[in-house]
Amino acid sequence: MKTRYALLLSLSLATAAHADETAELWTAKCKSCHGTDGRAQTPLGKKEAIVDMSQPAWQAAQTDADIREFIAEGSSRNRKMKAYKDKLTPQQIDSLVAYIRTLKKG
């Protein structure tokens, strides 16, 4: 019983640490344009007319592969969205995709 509890506790702590790392990554790489909540209501987000990623319609229209590609390759719609494939690991990109999915309104 103690072994199961210890395993569950360690998994919970690992998951929390991973979530914290992803939030820190978002803050460092994405927040200045996309904002804390993905709505892009930052000065740069407004200036560049960056899409509100919290909108259910946007979330439904984008596959995880689409989002992964935007992060890795940059955006053809907005050249200021640079490619991160050489700056982030595939695991970090995947964690950002999952984080973006949590921004959905409603």
Biotite code that builds the C-alpha atoms (Angstrom):
import biotite.structure as struc

atoms = struc.array([
    struc.Atom([0.000, 0.000, 0.000], chain_id="A", res_id=1, res_name="MET", atom_name="CA", element="C"),
    struc.Atom([2.804, 2.424, 0.882], chain_id="A", res_id=2, res_name="LYS", atom_name="CA", element="C"),
    struc.Atom([4.517, 1.669, -2.432], chain_id="A", res_id=3, res_name="THR", atom_name="CA", element="C"),
    struc.Atom([1.370, 2.552, -4.408], chain_id="A", res_id=4, res_name="ARG", atom_name="CA", element="C"),
    struc.Atom([0.947, 5.753, -2.449], chain_id="A", res_id=5, res_name="TYR", atom_name="CA", element="C"),
    struc.Atom([4.556, 6.726, -3.052], chain_id="A", res_id=6, res_name="ALA", atom_name="CA", element="C"),
    struc.Atom([4.198, 5.984, -6.764], chain_id="A", res_id=7, res_name="LEU", atom_name="CA", element="C"),
    struc.Atom([1.007, 8.054, -7.035], chain_id="A", res_id=8, res_name="LEU", atom_name="CA", element="C"),
    struc.Atom([2.605, 10.897, -5.119], chain_id="A", res_id=9, res_name="LEU", atom_name="CA", element="C"),
    struc.Atom([5.700, 10.895, -7.307], chain_id="A", res_id=10, res_name="SER", atom_name="CA", element="C"),
    struc.Atom([3.575, 10.830, -10.486], chain_id="A", res_id=11, res_name="LEU", atom_name="CA", element="C"),
    struc.Atom([1.477, 13.709, -9.203], chain_id="A", res_id=12, res_name="SER", atom_name="CA", element="C"),
    struc.Atom([4.567, 15.735, -8.391], chain_id="A", res_id=13, res_name="LEU", atom_name="CA", element="C"),
    struc.Atom([6.082, 14.971, -11.808], chain_id="A", res_id=14, res_name="ALA", atom_name="CA", element="C"),
    struc.Atom([2.876, 16.061, -13.544], chain_id="A", res_id=15, res_name="THR", atom_name="CA", element="C"),
    struc.Atom([2.738, 19.272, -11.511], chain_id="A", res_id=16, res_name="ALA", atom_name="CA", element="C"),
    struc.Atom([6.383, 19.996, -12.255], chain_id="A", res_id=17, res_name="ALA", atom_name="CA", element="C"),
    struc.Atom([5.771, 19.419, -15.974], chain_id="A", res_id=18, res_name="HIS", atom_name="CA", element="C"),
    struc.Atom([2.778, 21.784, -15.883], chain_id="A", res_id=19, res_name="ALA", atom_name="CA", element="C"),
    struc.Atom([4.888, 24.416, -14.132], chain_id="A", res_id=20, res_name="ASP", atom_name="CA", element="C"),
    struc.Atom([7.642, 24.032, -16.733], chain_id="A", res_id=21, res_name="GLU", atom_name="CA", element="C"),
    struc.Atom([5.120, 24.455, -19.558], chain_id="A", res_id=22, res_name="THR", atom_name="CA", element="C"),
    struc.Atom([3.612, 27.551, -17.941], chain_id="A", res_id=23, res_name="ALA", atom_name="CA", element="C"),
    struc.Atom([7.126, 28.996, -17.582], chain_id="A", res_id=24, res_name="GLU", atom_name="CA", element="C"),
    struc.Atom([7.835, 28.164, -21.227], chain_id="A", res_id=25, res_name="LEU", atom_name="CA", element="C"),
    struc.Atom([4.594, 29.890, -22.280], chain_id="A", res_id=26, res_name="TRP", atom_name="CA", element="C"),
    struc.Atom([5.564, 32.946, -20.239], chain_id="A", res_id=27, res_name="THR", atom_name="CA", element="C"),
    struc.Atom([9.056, 33.063, -21.737], chain_id="A", res_id=28, res_name="ALA", atom_name="CA", element="C"),
    struc.Atom([8.203, 32.400, -25.379], chain_id="A", res_id=29, res_name="LYS", atom_name="CA", element="C"),
    struc.Atom([4.519, 33.128, -26.033], chain_id="A", res_id=30, res_name="CYS", atom_name="CA", element="C"),
    struc.Atom([2.978, 35.475, -23.479], chain_id="A", res_id=31, res_name="LYS", atom_name="CA", element="C"),
    struc.Atom([4.329, 38.739, -24.905], chain_id="A", res_id=32, res_name="SER", atom_name="CA", element="C"),
    struc.Atom([2.235, 38.285, -28.058], chain_id="A", res_id=33, res_name="CYS", atom_name="CA", element="C"),
    struc.Atom([-0.501, 35.822, -27.098], chain_id="A", res_id=34, res_name="HIS", atom_name="CA", element="C"),
    struc.Atom([-1.058, 36.979, -23.523], chain_id="A", res_id=35, res_name="GLY", atom_name="CA", element="C"),
    struc.Atom([-1.530, 34.884, -20.429], chain_id="A", res_id=36, res_name="THR", atom_name="CA", element="C"),
    struc.Atom([-4.864, 33.550, -21.650], chain_id="A", res_id=37, res_name="ASP", atom_name="CA", element="C"),
    struc.Atom([-4.159, 33.162, -25.388], chain_id="A", res_id=38, res_name="GLY", atom_name="CA", element="C"),
    struc.Atom([-6.518, 35.983, -26.319], chain_id="A", res_id=39, res_name="ARG", atom_name="CA", element="C"),
    struc.Atom([-3.681, 38.135, -27.764], chain_id="A", res_id=40, res_name="ALA", atom_name="CA", element="C"),
    struc.Atom([-4.913, 41.243, -25.969], chain_id="A", res_id=41, res_name="GLN", atom_name="CA", element="C"),
    struc.Atom([-1.349, 42.481, -25.542], chain_id="A", res_id=42, res_name="THR", atom_name="CA", element="C"),
    struc.Atom([-0.001, 45.592, -27.284], chain_id="A", res_id=43, res_name="PRO", atom_name="CA", element="C"),
    struc.Atom([1.859, 43.436, -29.804], chain_id="A", res_id=44, res_name="LEU", atom_name="CA", element="C"),
    struc.Atom([-1.034, 41.004, -30.143], chain_id="A", res_id=45, res_name="GLY", atom_name="CA", element="C"),
    struc.Atom([-3.398, 43.851, -30.996], chain_id="A", res_id=46, res_name="LYS", atom_name="CA", element="C"),
    struc.Atom([-0.914, 45.537, -33.330], chain_id="A", res_id=47, res_name="LYS", atom_name="CA", element="C"),
    struc.Atom([-0.313, 42.320, -35.262], chain_id="A", res_id=48, res_name="GLU", atom_name="CA", element="C"),
    struc.Atom([-4.002, 41.244, -35.168], chain_id="A", res_id=49, res_name="ALA", atom_name="CA", element="C"),
    struc.Atom([-3.014, 37.911, -33.630], chain_id="A", res_id=50, res_name="ILE", atom_name="CA", element="C"),
    struc.Atom([-5.824, 35.415, -33.418], chain_id="A", res_id=51, res_name="VAL", atom_name="CA", element="C"),
    struc.Atom([-7.575, 34.686, -30.110], chain_id="A", res_id=52, res_name="ASP", atom_name="CA", element="C"),
    struc.Atom([-6.619, 31.065, -29.441], chain_id="A", res_id=53, res_name="MET", atom_name="CA", element="C"),
    struc.Atom([-9.210, 30.750, -26.688], chain_id="A", res_id=54, res_name="SER", atom_name="CA", element="C"),
    struc.Atom([-12.103, 30.976, -29.156], chain_id="A", res_id=55, res_name="GLN", atom_name="CA", element="C"),
    struc.Atom([-13.928, 27.652, -29.509], chain_id="A", res_id=56, res_name="PRO", atom_name="CA", element="C"),
    struc.Atom([-14.138, 28.134, -33.296], chain_id="A", res_id=57, res_name="ALA", atom_name="CA", element="C"),
    struc.Atom([-10.362, 28.557, -33.558], chain_id="A", res_id=58, res_name="TRP", atom_name="CA", element="C"),
    struc.Atom([-9.750, 25.596, -31.261], chain_id="A", res_id=59, res_name="GLN", atom_name="CA", element="C"),
    struc.Atom([-12.086, 23.423, -33.360], chain_id="A", res_id=60, res_name="ALA", atom_name="CA", element="C"),
    struc.Atom([-10.548, 24.518, -36.658], chain_id="A", res_id=61, res_name="ALA", atom_name="CA", element="C"),
    struc.Atom([-6.954, 23.720, -35.638], chain_id="A", res_id=62, res_name="GLN", atom_name="CA", element="C"),
    struc.Atom([-5.664, 20.200, -35.211], chain_id="A", res_id=63, res_name="THR", atom_name="CA", element="C"),
    struc.Atom([-2.863, 19.486, -32.784], chain_id="A", res_id=64, res_name="ASP", atom_name="CA", element="C"),
    struc.Atom([-0.658, 18.925, -35.840], chain_id="A", res_id=65, res_name="ALA", atom_name="CA", element="C"),
    struc.Atom([-1.587, 22.406, -37.141], chain_id="A", res_id=66, res_name="ASP", atom_name="CA", element="C"),
    struc.Atom([-0.650, 24.029, -33.844], chain_id="A", res_id=67, res_name="ILE", atom_name="CA", element="C"),
    struc.Atom([2.546, 22.001, -33.630], chain_id="A", res_id=68, res_name="ARG", atom_name="CA", element="C"),
    struc.Atom([3.471, 23.173, -37.144], chain_id="A", res_id=69, res_name="GLU", atom_name="CA", element="C"),
    struc.Atom([2.777, 26.849, -36.300], chain_id="A", res_id=70, res_name="PHE", atom_name="CA", element="C"),
    struc.Atom([5.097, 26.577, -33.314], chain_id="A", res_id=71, res_name="ILE", atom_name="CA", element="C"),
    struc.Atom([7.801, 24.606, -35.099], chain_id="A", res_id=72, res_name="ALA", atom_name="CA", element="C"),
    struc.Atom([7.748, 26.347, -38.476], chain_id="A", res_id=73, res_name="GLU", atom_name="CA", element="C"),
    struc.Atom([6.321, 29.777, -37.705], chain_id="A", res_id=74, res_name="GLY", atom_name="CA", element="C"),
    struc.Atom([3.268, 31.333, -39.311], chain_id="A", res_id=75, res_name="SER", atom_name="CA", element="C"),
    struc.Atom([2.862, 32.174, -42.967], chain_id="A", res_id=76, res_name="SER", atom_name="CA", element="C"),
    struc.Atom([0.027, 34.509, -41.935], chain_id="A", res_id=77, res_name="ARG", atom_name="CA", element="C"),
    struc.Atom([2.232, 36.571, -39.634], chain_id="A", res_id=78, res_name="ASN", atom_name="CA", element="C"),
    struc.Atom([5.969, 36.575, -40.310], chain_id="A", res_id=79, res_name="ARG", atom_name="CA", element="C"),
    struc.Atom([6.678, 37.833, -36.777], chain_id="A", res_id=80, res_name="LYS", atom_name="CA", element="C"),
    struc.Atom([5.709, 34.368, -35.514], chain_id="A", res_id=81, res_name="MET", atom_name="CA", element="C"),
    struc.Atom([9.123, 32.803, -35.914], chain_id="A", res_id=82, res_name="LYS", atom_name="CA", element="C"),
    struc.Atom([9.921, 29.111, -36.070], chain_id="A", res_id=83, res_name="ALA", atom_name="CA", element="C"),
    struc.Atom([10.829, 27.485, -32.761], chain_id="A", res_id=84, res_name="TYR", atom_name="CA", element="C"),
    struc.Atom([11.946, 24.104, -34.127], chain_id="A", res_id=85, res_name="LYS", atom_name="CA", element="C"),
    struc.Atom([15.576, 24.954, -33.422], chain_id="A", res_id=86, res_name="ASP", atom_name="CA", element="C"),
    struc.Atom([14.867, 26.531, -30.034], chain_id="A", res_id=87, res_name="LYS", atom_name="CA", element="C"),
    struc.Atom([12.461, 24.048, -28.456], chain_id="A", res_id=88, res_name="LEU", atom_name="CA", element="C"),
    struc.Atom([12.508, 20.294, -28.164], chain_id="A", res_id=89, res_name="THR", atom_name="CA", element="C"),
    struc.Atom([9.669, 18.252, -29.694], chain_id="A", res_id=90, res_name="PRO", atom_name="CA", element="C"),
    struc.Atom([8.505, 17.514, -26.135], chain_id="A", res_id=91, res_name="GLN", atom_name="CA", element="C"),
    struc.Atom([8.369, 21.235, -25.313], chain_id="A", res_id=92, res_name="GLN", atom_name="CA", element="C"),
    struc.Atom([6.387, 21.909, -28.477], chain_id="A", res_id=93, res_name="ILE", atom_name="CA", element="C"),
    struc.Atom([3.973, 19.099, -27.605], chain_id="A", res_id=94, res_name="ASP", atom_name="CA", element="C"),
    struc.Atom([3.562, 20.511, -24.098], chain_id="A", res_id=95, res_name="SER", atom_name="CA", element="C"),
    struc.Atom([2.724, 23.933, -25.584], chain_id="A", res_id=96, res_name="LEU", atom_name="CA", element="C"),
    struc.Atom([0.124, 22.342, -27.857], chain_id="A", res_id=97, res_name="VAL", atom_name="CA", element="C"),
    struc.Atom([-1.494, 20.738, -24.813], chain_id="A", res_id=98, res_name="ALA", atom_name="CA", element="C"),
    struc.Atom([-1.288, 24.054, -22.935], chain_id="A", res_id=99, res_name="TYR", atom_name="CA", element="C"),
    struc.Atom([-2.974, 25.898, -25.802], chain_id="A", res_id=100, res_name="ILE", atom_name="CA", element="C"),
    struc.Atom([-5.807, 23.373, -25.657], chain_id="A", res_id=101, res_name="ARG", atom_name="CA", element="C"),
    struc.Atom([-6.432, 24.379, -22.029], chain_id="A", res_id=102, res_name="THR", atom_name="CA", element="C"),
    struc.Atom([-7.049, 27.985, -23.088], chain_id="A", res_id=103, res_name="LEU", atom_name="CA", element="C"),
    struc.Atom([-10.393, 27.164, -24.717], chain_id="A", res_id=104, res_name="LYS", atom_name="CA", element="C"),
    struc.Atom([-13.275, 29.272, -23.420], chain_id="A", res_id=105, res_name="LYS", atom_name="CA", element="C"),
    struc.Atom([-16.293, 27.479, -22.004], chain_id="A", res_id=106, res_name="GLY", atom_name="CA", element="C"),
])
